[in-house]
Amino acid sequence: QVQLVESGGGLVQPGGSLRLTCTASGSDFIIYTAVWYRQAPGKQRELGARFTSGSNTNYADSVKGRFTISRDNTKNTVYLQMNSLNPEATAVYYCHAAPLGINYWGQGAPVTVSS
């Protein structure tokens, strides 16, 4: 029933910005538990940003100060604003949620940071 659809990936130059979108259907709970992961080529998947309780947020050290997670409750949508991008941010970004303990993943949004 639950589906996560991602959009907004692409190619960006170093120092540029992108905004990823993750839209959920089937459960309002998803927007409160959504997490952004990323997986760089040849690397393990790592946590990027997430909501904790309420509107509190948590970020990986590698993206602090540059990435911002936000949401639109009306649209059941979660965003990841990525600023000051560097080549190390090149990865496939995944939106994840686990309502009632069941894992759901977005299809992945490739992001390439290159000049």
C-alpha positions, 0 to 999 in steps of 0.5 A, spaced: 500 500 500 505 504 501 509 507 495 515 512 496 516 516 489 523 520 489 525 525 484 530 531 483 536 528 482 541 529 476 548 532 475 550 539 478 557 542 479 561 543 485 558 548 490 551 547 487 545 545 490 539 540 488 533 539 492 530 531 492 523 530 493 520 524 496 512 523 496 509 518 500 502 515 499 498 510 503 500 512 510 501 519 513 506 516 518 511 516 513 512 523 513 514 523 520 519 517 520 522 518 513 530 518 512 534 520 507 540 515 505 545 515 500 550 510 497 556 512 493 559 508 488 563 502 491 561 504 498 556 502 503 549 505 504 550 511 510 545 515 513 544 522 511 538 526 514 532 524 518 527 527 522 526 525 530 521 527 534 516 532 532 520 537 527 527 535 530 532 533 525 539 529 525 544 529 520 550 525 518 557 529 520 559 529 513 552 533 511 551 538 517 551 545 515 549 543 508 543 539 507 536 540 510 531 535 511 524 538 511 516 536 509 510 538 507 504 534 511 499 536 506 502 533 501 505 527 504 512 529 502 519 530 504 525 534 501 532 534 502 535 540 500 543 539 498 547 546 498 555 547 497 555 540 494 562 537 493 564 531 489 564 526 495 556 527 495 556 523 488 551 517 490 544 514 489 540 517 494 534 513 497 528 515 501 526 510 507 520 509 511 518 504 516 511 505 518 508 499 523 515 496 522 515 495 515 520 497 510 519 501 504 524 504 500 524 510 494 527 507 487 533 512 488 535 518 486 542 519 482 546 525 484 552 526 480 557 532 483 562 534 477 565 539 473 
